[in-house]
């Protein structure tokens, strides 16, 4: 979602944006496996000569915990749709209206910012776009966009992460 810089929650409408990503199911204990995919996606894009068109993101389909796996994709927006392969998938950030919030600080504290966004959405009578599948809640559009480049700012406590959740 281009241009997200809001500290306070707000609604933002966006157009569909193609992306490439690698899907993975991991628990919190295995999160390093998800983080390891970042360089793999970057190398794939470089090899295919595909230009990155936005910040790294994690797209959440199923929310897990230390025991139950998350179902996520680790990816980057691209300027045009490209064909994936056996490992890298291509999809798009859906168009529609998102509730957004900028998290400033360590990524380990993102759950606190999401709770603040949830509380705000409840107060606005906003509902998330999701459905139940195999007894799991599946999100239609729940993203964390990592706005800070670790090479520019190694201090995780100074990172900025944009949270964006598609609403009904």
C-alpha angles and dihedrals in degrees: 000000000000121000099012109160103137118133091187119060117264142156119260128182119214140179124239112280123196118231144173122224147156116238121221141169112218140154122228088261090058096044092121087071089060093046090050089063093068094078091042091057091046091051091048091051091048093048091050091043091235116156119231110235102189147359128311111271142187114216113203120209099162124021115222137170139210091310106022115064124242116226107219145150123224110208156127133242114248130200095241138016113272132183117260128208140216091302109025119058129202124216139132140256100248122247117241141079120319131192104227138191133172114230112206113196143031115355089230087071096054091107089066091055091047089052088053090050090048091050091049091048091050089052090051093045089241119156127202121240104245141121140202119258124170089349092304129112107241117199119218093205123000114149142171112200113198103219096178121078108223089215089060097039117024093175104097090199089067097050123119120214123183115216115204126179124184112234131210 
